[in-house]
């Protein structure tokens, strides 16, 4: 664990941007001089907006708890189900096994819901397709009836 939030931001640049502060600034949309002031000799305290841009950036995938406290993992774990993505912070060991078990249970339930959601979307797509096919058949039948009615 790094001691200060400034050191943790520097560690993000080191590990996720090959030590390139300019790259971290570009990826996160942070003003480069402001970022250099935070990780450089000035050791300026980062504003909320800067921390928020780092944590909200999906490319960096940094865990908010870690950047603020230094506890846990630098990056969030990603659980994916096809195109659905669920991001969750790792459970903190300090909170004990009870919370870890609840976290695992909730993660499993969320993944089940994502699978069910995917299945329901597929079913909706199939029903829409059937509805469209039935509408086309009804339209064709009406046209045929009109044509035979005008001929007779």
C-alpha positions in Angstrom: 0.0 0.0 0.0 1.3 3.4 -0.9 1.3 6.1 1.8 -0.4 9.1 0.2 -3.0 9.7 -2.4 -0.3 11.4 -4.5 1.8 8.3 -4.5 -1.2 6.2 -5.5 -1.9 8.5 -8.4 1.8 8.2 -9.4 1.4 4.4 -9.1 -1.6 4.5 -11.5 0.6 6.3 -14.0 3.5 3.8 -13.4 1.4 0.6 -13.7 -1.3 1.5 -16.2 0.5 4.1 -18.4 4.1 2.9 -18.3 5.1 5.7 -16.0 3.9 8.3 -18.5 2.1 11.2 -16.7 1.1 12.8 -20.1 -0.6 9.5 -21.1 -2.5 9.4 -17.8 -3.6 13.0 -18.3 -4.7 12.2 -21.9 -6.6 9.1 -21.0 -8.4 10.6 -18.0 -9.0 14.1 -19.5 -7.0 15.8 -16.7 -5.0 19.0 -17.3 -1.4 17.7 -17.6 0.2 20.5 -15.5 -2.3 19.9 -12.7 -1.4 16.2 -12.7 2.3 16.9 -12.7 1.8 19.2 -9.7 0.1 16.3 -7.9 2.7 13.6 -8.6 5.8 15.9 -8.9 7.7 17.9 -6.3 4.8 20.2 -5.4 2.7 17.2 -4.1 -0.5 19.3 -4.5 -3.6 17.6 -3.1 -5.8 16.4 -5.9 -9.3 18.0 -6.2 -12.4 16.0 -6.3 -12.8 16.5 -10.1 -9.4 14.9 -10.8 -10.1 11.9 -8.5 -13.5 11.5 -10.1 -12.1 11.5 -13.7 -9.6 8.8 -12.7 -12.2 6.6 -11.0 -14.9 7.1 -13.6 -12.5 6.3 -16.5 -13.4 2.8 -17.8 -10.0 2.4 -19.5 -8.2 2.8 -16.1 -10.8 0.9 -14.2 -9.4 2.2 -10.9 -11.2 1.3 -7.6 -12.4 4.4 -5.7 -11.8 2.9 -2.3 -8.2 2.1 -3.2 -7.4 5.6 -4.6 -8.8 7.2 -1.4 -7.6 4.8 1.2 -5.0 2.6 -0.3 -6.9 -0.5 0.8 -7.9 -3.3 -1.6 -6.9 -3.7 -5.2 -6.0 -0.8 -7.5 -8.4 -2.0 -10.2 -11.9 -3.3 -10.0 -12.7 -6.8 -10.9 -14.8 -7.2 -14.1 -17.5 -9.9 -14.4 -18.8 -10.2 -17.9 -21.8 -12.0 -19.4 -21.7 -11.7 -23.2 -22.1 -8.0 -23.9 -23.2 -7.2 -20.4 -20.5 -6.0 -18.0 -20.8 -5.8 -14.2 -18.0 -4.0 -12.4 -17.5 -4.5 -8.7 -14.9 -3.6 -6.2 -13.1 -6.4 -4.5 -14.3 -7.2 -1.0 -12.1 -5.8 1.7 -10.5 -8.5 3.9 -10.7 -6.1 6.9 -14.5 -6.3 6.8 -14.4 -10.0 7.6 -15.8 -13.1 6.1 -19.4 -12.2 6.6 -19.1 -9.3 4.2 -17.0 -11.3 1.8 -19.7 -14.0 1.7 -22.4 -11.4 1.1 -20.4 -9.9 -1.7 -19.9 -13.3 -3.4 -23.7 -14.1 -3.0 -24.6 -10.7 -4.4 -22.2 -11.1 -7.3 -23.6 -14.5 -8.1 -27.2 -13.1 -8.0 -26.3 -10.2 -10.2 -24.7 -12.5 -12.7 -27.8 -14.7 -12.7 -30.0 -11.6 -13.3 -27.7 -10.6 -16.2 -28.1 -14.0 -17.7 -31.9 -13.9 -17.3 -31.9 -10.4 -18.7 -30.0 -11.6 -21.8 -32.4 -14.5 -22.3 -35.4 -12.2 -22.0 -33.9 -9.8 -24.6 -33.5 -12.8 -26.9 -37.0 -13.9 -26.3 -38.3 -10.3 -26.9 -36.4 -10.2 -30.2 -37.9 -13.5 -31.3 -41.5 -12.3 -30.4 -41.0 -9.1 -32.3 -39.8 -11.2 -35.3 -42.9 -13.4 -35.1 -45.1 -10.4 -34.7 -43.6 -8.8 -37.8 -44.0 -12.1 -39.8 -47.7 -12.4 -38.7 -48.3 -8.8 -39.6 -46.8 -9.4 -43.1 -49.0 -12.5 -43.5 -52.1 -10.6 -42.5 -51.3 -7.8 -44.9 -50.7 -10.3 -47.7 -54.1 -12.0 -46.9 -55.9 -8.7 -46.9 -54.3 -7.8 -50.3 -55.3 -11.2 -51.7 -58.9 -10.8 -50.5 -59.1 -7.3 -52.0 -57.8 -8.5 -55.3 -60.4 -11.4 -55.5 -63.1 -9.0 -54.4 -62.4 -6.6 -57.3 -62.2 -9.3 -59.8 -65.6 -10.8 -59.0 
